[in-house]
Amino acid sequence: MSLKNFKPVHWLYNLFHYKQLLHNKKAYKKYNLHKSLIASVSSKDFPDKESRAWLDVGDSALIASKKEGFEQFSPQIQQNIIQWSEKGYMILENYFSPATCDAINEEIDKLMKNGTLQFKWGNKLMFANKKSELIRQATQDKVISRLLNFLLDKEMVPFQTINFINGSGQRAHSDSVHMTTYPLGYLIAIWVALEDVHADSGPLFYYPGSHKLPYLLNNDWNANNSFLSLGKNDYPDYEDMVEELLEKNKFPRQELLAKKGDVLIWHANLIHGGAPIRNKAFTRKSMVVHYYASDVIKYHEITERPSLLS
Ligand SMILES: O=C(O)CCC(=O)C(=O)O
């Protein structure tokens, strides 16, 4: 067995990062999870496997306009909110100015050149928001923050940024196996086009309505775990299962040929990924920000590790 599948190694790691686990303390109490903050945590610890977010339980077309705060949004955003329950995503065209996108691109360039940011997992530049005031501020854009708080009816806080220079090429997935919450549904992501996206650069793709699929959790694709070790399946087994589910349900696939400054917001369970790059000469500069609700349990379902937040 590989060491990374051996849970005691995670417990030790968690112990060394104890402070970054304290965010879960109140939530463990609130949801009656009687576990140490350093212990493994997974969906098996929780009674229900469905989202409790108000726009998943109810239909935004019927209830959103009645909620306080709705009237503060522009007519365009109001329309997007109304369609949220049905679509599971929204697009804010031309949201960030070219000057803001250029400033973010220059900042990323600078951080890469001085060695502060390096590619991880192939093509991902992680946590630039912790290394740049400019990028941190972009993740806390006032209208977007208000919108995310409204969509989940909770305070949403940035967890991480991922910057891409090229397309991710990542197969279809839901973020909810990577950043899981209890109750389910309390993650949300924004994706920002930092340049015009070319069709051959590996655009982001997504499946409208796929957020209504059941959340795929460890029990569904990697059940054979034990107290001491994770299950024996690998991440590609999860990706195969997602693809089968999409085929079976015949979801239409959309590719996002975004313009610089456009923003896509997606639901915690919307299936999405990065198309294969057909022409490697094209960059696809973009930034993803994942936000968690501040008062829920936050963890990584695949490895059963509580999320580290600083
Ligand atoms: O930008 C992309 O190609 C995909 C990003 C993504 O899937 C994610 O951050 O969850």
The ligand as an SDF file (V2000), in Angstrom:
LIG
                    3D

 10  9  0  0  0  0  0  0  0  0999 V2000
  -10.0650   25.7440  -15.8150 O   0  0  0  0  0  0  0  0  0  0  0  0
  -10.2430   24.5660  -16.0520 C   0  0  0  0  0  0  0  0  0  0  0  0
   -9.9600   24.0370  -17.1190 O   0  0  0  0  0  0  0  0  0  0  0  0
  -10.8470   23.6540  -15.0130 C   0  0  0  0  0  0  0  0  0  0  0  0
  -10.7160   24.1490  -13.6310 C   0  0  0  0  0  0  0  0  0  0  0  0
  -11.3990   23.2340  -12.6790 C   0  0  0  0  0  0  0  0  0  0  0  0
  -11.9240   22.2320  -13.0580 O   0  0  0  0  0  0  0  0  0  0  0  0
  -11.4690   23.5230  -11.2580 C   0  0  0  0  0  0  0  0  0  0  0  0
  -10.7510   24.4000  -10.7810 O   0  0  0  0  0  0  0  0  0  0  0  0
  -12.2630   22.8650  -10.5520 O   0  0  0  0  0  0  0  0  0  0  0  0
  1  2  2  0
  2  3  1  0
  2  4  1  0
  4  5  1  0
  5  6  1  0
  6  7  2  0
  6  8  1  0
  8  9  2  0
  8 10  1  0
M  END
$$$$
